[in-house]
Amino acid sequence: MSVPVLSIQNMTHYFGGLKAVSDFTFDVPEGVIYGLIGPNGSGKTTTFNLVTGIYTPTQGKILFEGKDIVGQKPFRIVHKGIARTFQNLRIFSNMTVMDNIRVARHFTTRAGVFASFLRLPGFIRESEQVREECMQLIKLMNLEHRAYDVAKNLPYGELRRLEVARALATKPKLILLDEPAAGMNPKETEDLMKLVRRVRDEFKVTIFLIEHHMKFVTGICERVKVIDFGETIAEGKPEDVVKDVKVLEAYLGRKAVVC
Amino acid sequence: MDKIKLPKLLIFGALFYLVVQVLILTGVLNGYFVVIINRSLIFVILASTLNLINGITGQFSLGHMGFAAVGAYVSGTLTTIIFKLNPHHFADNGAFLVCIILGGIGAAVVGFLIGFPSLRLKGDYLAIVTLGFGEIIRTILNNIAFVGGPRGLLGIPKFSGFTVIFLFTFFTIVLLRNLVQSSHGRAMLSIRENELASELAGVDTTKYKVLGFVVGAFFAGIAGGLLAHLLQIAHPTQYGFYASSILLIMVYAGGMGSLTGSMIAAFSLTFLTEGLRVGIDWLRDSVGIPIGTEWTMVVYALLLIFIMLFKTEGFMGMRESKILIIEEKRV
């Protein structure tokens, strides 16, 4: 069996005295769409922040392609191949769509500061190449009519796609999507599901997502993990998990299940 | 074959230079106005490099004049020594250029030493550190007898003429423009826009904050050197918090992140300062109202309040003049 892309082992995280994540152990196999679901405050975004290096776990290991990444700076983890989007959009709103995406490709470029000061030929060639590559991403996300618009003028749905494009621009092996369907209507959600599948197939990436939207999760994820108050309550295929009593309790309350 | 197009910035720069030069030669501009124009050009360098730190990278530095002081004293001391050793052969501008660049390098080194530990701080804390830095530089200069102490560094040879200052300003703007509109510049801008997202787009945010600081300090050092060789004196009080805050007003008035804005603001505010001085002298001497030049600061404070209330984004906002935009093919 091949090494899972992401392997989390006994990860625990405290905020002061509050146990936000309690002894998580799970693997995200290569090429799957993996969902992490749970009610508000159950530790989903904290898990993402731990994986991307924004927080350092109190205990436990996070292995990316078999290597421990705990304690590394977030941008180093991005360079290794983990990209993410945010629940509350974090767009560079005064920059154009193209520039938003180009920033994420920046670390792959080799031209130094002096080359950019003097606009040396090598620097210009590389910039052109980066721009063409980014244009491809923009086209994939159906944003070509917006390429040179300032991001703050874009509607919400397009900003969501822009964030996915920016994450893809870092050439990741694993993408973390934090509530990608938040605030979307059913039609947009359906388009997003198609997009996520397409991204997985075309870029050969593994997708790890957080979502509240049950229909989205059952429709797209191949494996899910359900958590509540930092504890794992179920893991498995989505169609099995939604029948789990503990899951129903967590979502609907104990009484609803008993009745 | 493609038609060779001269860059707009080059045309604009050449035109500006020619017009001023012709006006000087025909005697329309007297020495007083030439000094004001030279000062304006030096302030263009200072304001636009402070804009690189505060406007584009989104940090908050209050001690930009400290770097100018380092540049002024380093280059001023060097040229004074050389001048004393060999007054007759110092006609060539080569040694002067080397001294100015060394002043810039000195400021950049200081910028790195200050920036590396303190750019981990955010917002107000960084402002306090840089404010303290500016005052420390001033106090140190005040207490070193070798560079004149509170008397200031006197007898600096006059090497900065309009041509030299113009060329330095022009190249500074070209280099800054190239940097800002490169992938490195976009990385800096993304830190201002959203530091966390920038980090998670793979940008080494600490490195780029320090880079902005060091590049800004380098050019500020050059500007300081030019100023010292224009006024033939470097004095600790020239580089205090008062001067740094005028630079800040220039950056805010022109627009955070707009080099065009900083250029316009540097010119208008330098001329405004002179205008106010003349106006205040007139009020005191002819009208008899007992006020001094310190009232210019009141006008600046009011201007800053006005900007904060009614024109938060400054004169240009984030926009750049077409002259400063490097055109890209749009595929």
Interface residues (C-beta under 8 A of the other chain):
Chain A: T52 I54 K73 P74 F75 V78 H79 A83 R84 F86 R90 I91 F92 S93 N94 M95 D99 R102 V103 A104 R105 H106 F107 T109 A111 V113 S116 F117 L118 R119 F123 S127 E128 V130 R131 E132 M135 A147 Y148 R166 A169 T170
Chain B: L175 N178 L179 S182 S183 H184 G185 R186 A187 L189 S190 E193 N194 L196 A197 S198 E199 L200 A201 G202 V203 D204 T205 L211 V215 G257 M318 I326 E328 K329 R330 V331
